[in-house]
Amino acid sequence: MTPTATLADALAQAEREGRTLAPDPALAPASLDEAEAVQADVLERLRWRARAWKLGASTHGARNALGLSRVFSGAVPADRCLGTGARLPLATLRQRGVECELALTVQAPDTPTLQRLEAADALEREALARRCVLACHSALELPQSRWPTLGAGGALALVADNGAAGWVVLGPGAEPEALDRARTGRLWIDGEPVASGDTSAFVMPPLALLADHLLRLARRGLGDTGPTTVLLGSVTPYHPLQGAARVRAGFDGLPAVELELA
């Protein structure tokens, strides 16, 4: 078995058994492309079909911290995509922390649209991506890693680990046009404001991030056929959760999203 296959097998087995594993430098991916190949192998072994995708290295802070040259995507299966007001036991979480995210529900582009996206300039690419948007949402992400801590083993190990994709909680959908008003996001814990940030944190405009994601998935043969939700990135720092908590997040012009942790 090759090192990449061995790593994929170990990550998939850790996920099945609900445990973590120590990073092994001998199995570390040598490049971002190789890390994404491990990720694809893990998804295949787990038979995970994405209901949502989370973008990684999509903010200036994350890009600088990870030292990666581009954005990557992690897949979230349907059983880990929750609606606002959901209740989640803390005992189900390997790592206990939350982020405030801006999310878009999108219809997968057809082949002609993908071809136009590939050839388009920046402005046309954003216009084409806008046509794919069905709704926009305030969202919460609770990252979950198969490594002992988030980021253990470095940036490429994080990508191989499906971007530490964990649980996603979506707020009610707003009309696509609301995206233009959704600039500042805020996070509350037990009713107290703990963090805020805005979309200037992103390394490119929201619709450009979406177009980039759709093209990368198509090139990797992971393109979707139906609607999925794309979490564009966290505008607030990762916030640790201590004990039971009520978590709330919201963007300007969008309905808030809430989660109860017990």
C-alpha positions in Angstrom: 0.0 0.0 0.0 1.3 3.5 -0.9 1.9 6.1 1.8 -1.1 8.1 0.5 -3.4 5.0 0.6 -2.1 4.1 4.1 -2.9 7.6 5.3 -6.4 7.6 3.7 -7.1 4.2 5.3 -6.0 5.4 8.7 -8.1 8.6 8.5 -11.2 6.8 7.4 -10.8 4.1 10.1 -10.3 6.8 12.8 -13.6 8.5 11.6 -15.5 5.2 11.7 -14.3 4.5 15.2 -14.8 8.0 16.5 -11.2 8.4 17.6 -8.1 10.5 16.7 -4.7 9.4 15.5 -1.2 10.9 15.8 0.3 12.5 12.7 3.0 10.3 11.1 5.6 12.4 9.2 6.4 9.3 7.0 2.9 9.5 5.6 2.6 13.2 5.2 1.5 14.4 1.8 4.2 16.2 -0.3 2.0 18.7 -2.0 -1.5 20.2 -1.9 -2.6 18.1 -4.9 -1.4 15.0 -3.1 -3.3 16.0 0.1 -6.4 16.5 -2.0 -5.9 13.0 -3.5 -5.8 11.6 0.1 -9.0 13.5 0.9 -10.8 12.1 -2.1 -9.7 8.6 -1.1 -11.0 9.1 2.4 -14.4 10.3 1.1 -14.6 7.2 -1.1 -13.7 4.9 1.7 -16.4 6.5 4.0 -18.9 6.7 1.1 -19.5 10.3 2.0 -21.5 12.3 -0.5 -21.3 16.0 0.2 -24.4 17.9 1.3 -22.3 20.9 2.0 -18.7 22.0 1.3 -16.5 24.2 3.6 -13.8 26.3 2.1 -10.4 26.4 3.8 -7.6 28.9 3.4 -10.3 31.3 2.1 -9.5 34.1 4.5 -6.4 36.2 4.7 -5.8 35.0 8.3 -6.2 31.3 7.5 -4.1 31.6 4.3 -1.2 33.2 6.2 -1.4 30.8 9.1 -1.5 27.7 6.8 0.9 29.0 4.2 -1.1 27.5 1.4 -1.1 28.9 -2.1 -4.8 28.5 -2.8 -8.3 27.7 -1.4 -9.3 24.1 -0.8 -12.7 22.4 0.0 -13.9 19.9 2.6 -17.0 17.8 2.2 -19.8 17.6 4.9 -22.3 14.7 4.6 -26.0 15.2 5.0 -26.2 13.7 8.5 -23.9 16.5 9.8 -25.8 19.3 8.2 -28.3 20.7 10.8 -31.0 23.3 10.7 -31.2 26.3 13.0 -32.5 25.4 16.5 -30.8 22.0 16.5 -29.5 20.4 19.6 -26.1 18.7 19.6 -24.5 16.8 22.5 -21.0 18.0 23.4 -20.0 14.4 23.8 -20.2 13.9 20.0 -17.5 16.5 19.4 -13.8 15.6 19.2 -12.9 19.3 19.3 -15.2 21.9 20.9 -15.2 25.2 19.1 -17.3 27.2 16.6 -17.0 29.7 13.8 -19.4 32.2 12.2 -19.7 31.5 8.4 -21.4 33.0 5.4 -23.0 30.2 3.3 -24.6 29.9 -0.1 -27.0 27.2 -1.3 -26.2 26.7 -5.0 -27.5 24.6 -7.9 -24.6 22.7 -9.5 -23.7 24.3 -12.9 -24.3 22.4 -16.1 -21.4 21.6 -18.5 -21.9 24.7 -20.7 -21.8 27.0 -17.6 -18.7 25.3 -16.3 -17.0 25.8 -19.7 -18.0 29.5 -19.6 -16.7 29.8 -16.0 -13.4 28.3 -17.1 -12.9 30.8 -19.9 -14.5 33.9 -18.3 -12.7 37.0 -16.9 -13.2 37.9 -13.3 -16.3 40.0 -13.6 -18.1 37.5 -15.9 -17.1 34.6 -13.6 -18.8 36.3 -10.7 -21.9 37.0 -12.8 -22.1 33.3 -13.8 -21.6 32.1 -10.2 -24.4 34.5 -9.1 -26.8 32.6 -11.3 -26.1 29.4 -9.5 -27.0 30.9 -6.0 -30.4 29.7 -4.7 -30.2 31.2 -1.2 -27.8 32.7 1.3 -27.5 31.9 5.0 -25.9 32.7 8.3 -24.2 29.5 9.3 -22.2 27.9 12.1 -19.3 25.5 11.6 -18.0 23.2 14.3 -14.7 21.9 12.8 -13.8 18.3 13.6 -10.4 16.7 13.0 -9.2 13.1 13.0 -5.9 14.5 14.4 -5.7 15.2 18.2 -6.0 19.0 17.6 -7.0 21.2 14.7 -4.0 21.8 12.5 -1.9 19.0 14.1 0.5 17.7 11.4 0.5 21.0 9.4 -1.5 22.4 6.6 -1.3 19.5 4.2 -2.4 17.1 6.9 -5.4 19.4 7.5 -6.3 19.2 3.8 -5.9 15.4 3.7 -8.2 15.3 6.8 -11.0 16.7 4.6 -10.3 20.2 5.9 -11.4 19.2 9.4 -15.0 19.4 8.1 -17.3 18.6 11.0 -20.8 19.8 11.8 -22.6 22.6 9.9 -25.7 24.5 11.2 -27.6 26.6 8.6 -29.9 29.5 9.3 -33.0 30.1 7.2 -32.3 30.9 3.6 -32.6 34.4 2.3 -33.0 35.5 -1.3 -29.8 35.5 -3.4 -29.8 39.3 -3.6 -29.3 39.4 0.2 -25.7 38.4 -0.4 -24.9 42.0 -1.4 -26.0 43.2 2.1 -24.4 40.3 4.1 -21.2 41.9 5.1 -20.7 41.8 8.9 -21.2 38.6 10.8 -21.5 38.3 14.6 -21.2 35.4 17.0 -23.0 35.2 20.4 -22.5 32.6 23.2 -25.2 32.2 25.8 -26.6 35.6 24.7 -23.2 37.4 25.0 -21.5 38.9 21.9 -18.0 37.3 21.6 -16.8 38.1 18.1 -17.6 39.9 14.9 -15.9 40.2 11.5 -16.8 41.0 7.9 -16.3 39.7 4.4 -13.2 41.8 3.9 -11.5 38.8 5.6 -12.0 36.7 2.5 -9.1 36.4 0.0 -11.5 37.2 -2.8 -15.2 38.3 -3.1 -17.8 35.8 -2.1 -19.0 35.0 -5.7 -15.4 34.7 -6.8 -14.8 32.1 -4.0 -17.9 30.3 -5.2 -16.7 30.2 -8.8 -13.3 29.0 -7.8 -14.9 26.2 -5.7 -17.1 25.0 -8.5 -14.3 24.9 -11.0 -11.9 23.1 -8.6 -14.5 20.4 -7.9 -15.2 19.9 -11.6 -11.5 19.6 -12.3 -11.2 17.0 -9.6 -14.2 15.0 -10.8 -16.1 15.8 -7.6 -18.7 18.1 -9.2 -22.2 18.0 -7.7 -25.3 17.2 -9.7 -27.9 18.8 -7.3 -28.1 21.6 -4.8 -25.4 21.9 -2.2 -24.4 24.5 0.4 -21.0 26.1 0.3 -19.6 27.7 3.5 -17.3 30.4 2.2 -15.2 30.8 5.3 -15.2 32.1 8.9 -15.3 35.9 9.4 -14.7 35.4 13.2 -11.8 33.6 14.9 -12.4 30.0 16.1 -14.1 30.3 19.5 -13.7 27.5 22.1 -16.8 26.2 23.8 -16.7 25.5 27.5 -19.5 23.4 28.8 -23.1 23.6 27.6 -23.9 26.7 25.5 -26.4 28.4 23.2 -24.6 29.6 20.1 -26.0 32.2 17.7 -24.6 33.8 14.6 -26.0 36.2 12.1 -25.0 38.4 9.1 -26.4 41.8 8.1 -29.7 41.3 6.3 -29.8 37.5 6.9 -31.8 35.5 9.5 -29.8 34.3 12.4 -28.8 30.7 13.1 -28.9 29.1 16.5 -27.6 25.9 18.1 -27.9 24.4 21.5 -25.0 22.4 22.9 -25.8 20.0 25.8 
